[in-house]
Amino acid sequence: MKLDQLGYTPEIAVAFEALAQEHLVPGRVATVNRNNFEILWEGGTVKAEPTGRLLFSATDGMEIPTVGDWVALQLLNDDTFGLIHHLLPRRTLLRRKDPGRNVDYQLLGANIDTAFLMQSADRDYNLNRLERYLVMVRDGGISPVVLLTKADLVDEEERGMMLEGLHETAGDVPCLFISTQEQVGLESVRDLLTPGRTACLLGSSGVGKTTLLNALLGEDVFATRDVRDVDHRGRHTTTRRQLLMLDNGALLIDSPGLRELGNFGANTGFSETFGDIEHLTAQCRFADCTHTIEQGCAVIAAIESGDLDAGHFENYQKMQREAAHYQRSYHERRKRDKEFGKMVKRIMKSNDKRKPLL
């Protein structure tokens, strides 16, 4: 397997060669397991573990390899095992707030070119959630494409209304209706999958990610499960993120369904997704305008005239409040971690000085 088939670019090659370590080879992370990684390299696939130095020098989870990352790898035991010495620079990065109470980043994939944002046309269509996906993807430098699955379950009029809403929300982002049941739109998806380029599938459980993946692979490689009738929620079929190669040479990252989608530190994503609102806020009479009761507020005027959708603005405000809260908590935790690390080093130095000379 050639490296360029795995998405190896001249920029990554320059970063690898700058290491000037002849015992290392470049490889790409295909799967992250609990205790090891599966790495693709020119010789095939090998299980590998990060070195202690790589783990110790990482200040947070952002510096640990994730699916799609390029790493510098040392092969051992006749190329049956590897040690990851270095994480190479990323072109793009897909991340979200870690689900649950822990305020940290969870990495979903790296070096991704295109993200397919999937919603089910019959039950999962939600423009507010789509805006969250757009913020996350755009902030990572990834090009989004919206896929509305199960298009055979809605009529032409409903599809037209949905498409209108999608264009209002996503702008010029490509939006496609697909149906794996009736083989509708699949060729359009395949046309967007280019050899040596990496795409990923994102969406809630039950929107048809695994079904689409099987259709693109041309066979039922991965098991699928039905959506629950009680709450219309999907059951997790995919249990881990993995990098796959399609027959046409394109690379695809499949991910488990995302139920929580928090964003913080995503200024670029917010600006690109809510650029219309930020343009209006810059025209407000007061710099500290709250966009609630002030005279001369461009946002209020746009909502009243119908030029700005109130729901769109409310979602923007909600996401901004969440992001500000998460950002404060994240910085506070990082500060505590650094102070704790300094305290440990002081104690260790103190203990070293007390050791008796032999």
N, C-alpha and C positions, 0 to 999 in steps of 0.2 A: 504494500500500500504506500503510495506516495504522499508526502506531507501536504502538498497543495490540495489533494483530494479531501484532506481533513480540515481545510480552511486555513492552512499556514500561509501567512502574508509576508511580504518583504519587511514590513515594520516589525513583526514578531521575530523574523529571522535576524534582523539587526540586533534586537534586544538579547537574543540567545547568544549570538556570536560575541557580543560584548562581555559575556561572562568569561570567555577564554578558558574554559575548563574542558579539556579533551575527553574526560571520562564520562561526560554527560551527553544525553541525547534529548531532543525535544519530543514531548508527547502531549496529548490532549485528554482531559478528564472526561470519561464517558459516563461514569456512575460514581456516586458518593455513597459508600456503605457505612455502617456504624463504626467499623474499626479500620477500614482501608478504602482505597480508591481503585477503580478499574481505569486503566490508561490505554489509549490508542496511540501506537507509534508505528514506525515503518515496518517493524517486524510482526505486527498484529496487536494482541491485547495482553496486558500484564497487570497483575495486582501489585499495588504499591502502597507504601506508607510514608508520611512526611517525616523528615528528620527531626530530632529533638531541637536542633538549632532553629529550624523554620518555625516550629510551634512556639518556642520560647521567645523568639524575636517578634512574633505577631502581637500587636497591641490590642487587637480585637478580631472578631470573626470576619471582618472585611478582608483580612490578609491571609485567610485560609482558602485553599483552592475549592472551587465549586464546579458544577457541571459546565463544560464548555471552555474552561480555563486551559491555557497552555502552560506547561511546567517544564523545568529542566530536571531530567530523570537520570539516575544511575542504575544500570541494570546489573543484577547479581544472579548467582546460581544458574548459570547458563541461560540467562534472559528469562527466567521463570518468576523473578521477583524484582521489585524496584524500590528505590528510595527517592523521594521528591525533595530536592535540595532548594529549588527556587520557584517562585511564582512569577511568571512573565507578565509584563504590562497588558492590561485589558483594553480592547478597543471599545467595547460597550459592556454595560453591567445592568442586570435586571435584579432589583431588590425591593423588598417591602418591609414594613414593620413586622418584627417577630410576633406571631400570634400569641395572645395571652397577656399576662401582666408584665412580662419582661420587655422593657423598652430598649430594643436593639434592632439591628438590621438582620433580616434573613435573606441570604443570597439565593436567587432562583436560577441563575444562569449567567454565563459570560460569553462575550464575543458572538453575540446574536445579531443577525442582520434584520430579520423580519419577525414580528410577533403577530400571530393570528389570534385576535380577541374574539372568543366564541360565546355566543348567546343563543339560546333556543328560542325560535320564533313563536312557539306555542305557549311557553310558561316562564321563560327566563329573561325575556326582553325587558331591560331596565337601563334607561339612559343615564341615570345618576351613577350607577355602578360602572357603566361604560366610561364615564368621565374619570373615575378613579383609575381604571386600567390605562387610559390614555396618559394621565399624569405620570404613572409609574413607568410606562414604556418610553415615553418621550424623554423623561429625565435621564433614562439610561442610554440615550442616543440611538434607540432602536426604531425602525420604521413600522408603524402599526397597519394592520389590515383587519377589518371587521368581517366576521363570518356569522351569518344568522343561519343556524342549522334547523333541520326538521321543517324546511320550507313547504313540504307537501301537506303539512297539517294546518296551514292558513290559506285563505283564498287570495286572489289577486288584489282585491281592494285593501285587505289588511296589509299585504306586503307593500303596497304603495304608501300607506300611511306610515308604516315602520321605516321605510326608506327615507321618507321626508324628514322624520325625526332624527334619523341617523346622520343625514347630511347637515342638519342644523347643529347637531352636537359635535360631530367629528370633522366637519369641514370637508376638505378635499381628500380625506382618508378613503381608500378603496373600500367599498361595502358590497359583499356578495351574499346572495341567498344560495344555500346548498341543501341537498337532500341525498344522503347516502342510500336511502331506500329506493329512490327513483333515479339515482345516478345523475342528479342535476347539479351543475356548477362545479363538479369535481375537476374537470379539465381546466377551468379557470384557476383553481387552486394549484394544480400541478404546474401551470405556466409560471406561477410566482416562485416556484422552487427551482433554484439554479444550482448546478453542480459546484461543489466547493463552498457554497454559501450556507449559512445556518439560519433556520427558522425555529420557532417554538410555538406550542399550543397552550393557550391560557384560557381559563374559564371555570365556572362552577362545576361541581360534580353533576353529571347527568346531562350535560349539554351535547355530548356526542364526540368528545375528544378521541377516545379509544376507537370508536366506530370509524371516525374519519381516518385515524392512523392506519387501521386495518385496510381501509379502502385504498389508501395511498401505497401501502405495501403490497396490495394485490392478493392478500390472503388473511385469514383470521388468526394472526399470530398472537394477539392479546385478547384475553377474555373480556366480555362486556357484561354489564348487569343492568336490570331494568330500573327505572325511576320509581320511587315509592309513590303509591297512589294517595297516601294520607296527606303528605305535605309537599309532594312534587319534588322532593330533594333527591339528588342522585346518591348512589352508594359509591364510595371510592373504589374504582377498579385499578387505576394506576397508584402504586404505593410508594414509588420513588422516582425522582427525576433521572432521565437517562438520555444519552445522545445516540441517535440511530442514523444509519446511512440508508437512503432510499435507492431504488434500482437506477434512477437517473443520475446518481452521484450527489444529490442534495442531502444536507444534514438536517436533522429534525430533533428537537428536544421535547419530549413528552413530560408533562408534569401532573401531579395529583391536583384535584379540584381545589380552588381557593375559596374559602368561606369568609375569611377576614381579609380586608385589603386596606391597610392603613399606610399612609405616605407621610414622610417627613424628610426635611433636607432635600426637597425636590423642587427647587426654585425654577429650574429650566422647564420641568414638566408642567408646573402651574402656569408659567408665562405662555407656553405654547398652547395649552388646553383652554385657558381662560384669558386669552389675549384681548378679547372683546371687552371684558370687564375691566381689566387693568388699563386699557385705553380710556375707558370712561372715567375711572377713578382719578386719572391724571388731569381730567377736565373739571373736577369738582372745585367749587369756590374756595373751600378750606382744605388745607393740607392734611388735617387730622379728621376729616369728615368720616362719620360713622355710617353714613348712607341709611339713616333711619328717619330723621326729622329735619335735617338742615336745609335751609333755603340755598339754592344754587348747587344742589347735588345733582350731578349729571347722571348718576345711577338711578335715582328716584325718577327723574324726568324720563329716562329711557324706558323704565318699567311702565310708567303711566301712559306713555305714548305707544306702547306695544313693541318697541324696538328691541327690548331686552326681556327675555322670559324670566319671570319671578322665580320659578323652580330652579332654573339654571344658576341664578344668583344665590339662592339659598344654599344650594349644594356647594358652591364656591366658598361661602362663608363658613359652613360647617367643616369643610375639609381644611380650611385655613386655621380654624380654632384647634382642630385635632392636631395638625402639624406643629403648631406653636407649642401645644402642651407636650407632645412627644419630644420635640427638640429640646425643651427645657429639662425634661426628665433624663434624656439621653446625656446631655452635657453634665448634669449633676452626678449621674452615675459614673461617667468617665473621670470626673474630678475626684470622686471618692476612691475609685480604683487606683488612680495615680498616687494619691496620698497614702493609701494602704501599701502600695508597692515601695514607696520611699521609706515608710516605717519599717518594713521587712528588711530592706537593705541596711538601715541604720542598726537594727538589732543584730544582723549577721556580722557587720563590721565590729560592733561592740563585743560580741562573743569571740571573734577572732583575736582581738587585743587581749582578752582575758586568759587565753590559752597559755599554760605554763610552757616555758622553753625546756626542751629535753636535752 
